[in-house]
């Protein structure tokens, strides 16, 4: 299936999930997302020492090393163990997993190059509008701009926030495997 086909599928799924709320099997779908990340060569760590870096972060994806870290809400820092996931932890996992997809779209895991999944600006704008709304997208833009992010980074972050907000873990997992396979 082409990237355009996946984008269309993601948009349709996102719109239907937004209308119906949380799906059954969320815990299992997120466990599968972690397995999918690991299967394409990403190291997934929970409550890693990177969480205790003096900044208040929920997670990160280092596109140069292929390391994805989730800093869980209820964790004691630097435990290197996963504890019971919160809704925010799941959201962070979906967000950071989308950055891996962005890494694969623009090259391969670990090359430090991220690209947007949505090549058509109209598709991107429609997706973001449906997933986040203009106010939330603007708030994300303001936060990252105030931290010195360039326009490209801001757009990648908005896309990842929209994806995490509106696309279930199993769809992100399937997209990740399709886009990152053999990268």
Secondary structure, DSSP 8 states (H G I E B T S, - for coil): --HHHHHHHHHHHHHHHHHH-S-TTHHHHHHHHHHHHHHTT-EEEES-GGG-SSS--SEEEETTTTEEEE--TT--TT--S-----HHHHHHHHHHHHHHHHHHHTS-TTSS----S--SHHHHHHHHHHHTHHHHHHHHHHHHHHTT--HHHHHHHHHHHHHHHHS-HHHHHHHHHHHHTT-
